[in-house]
Amino acid sequence: MMARDLIDGASFGPDALRVIGRAFDEAWVSIAGNFSREQVAGARLRLANAVLSAANEQSRDVEALKRRALEAMRARP
């Protein structure tokens, strides 16, 4: 499953999904250079799961969600 498919198919309302998607995209831009071509798909899935784990239906703060997801990525190599 592709990372964006995981996010787009999550059980959140449309407003929360927009914030979640944006947080994922912005977080990915900030860490993409840390992964080799072979690692990209797995890293994107880990990031998608990290964003979804940090999100809830009231998620409206892209920066806060992005920060929590990136912290989760750093905590689990």
Helices and strands as residue ranges (DSSP letters): H 3-8, H 14-31, G 32-34, H 40-54, H 62-75
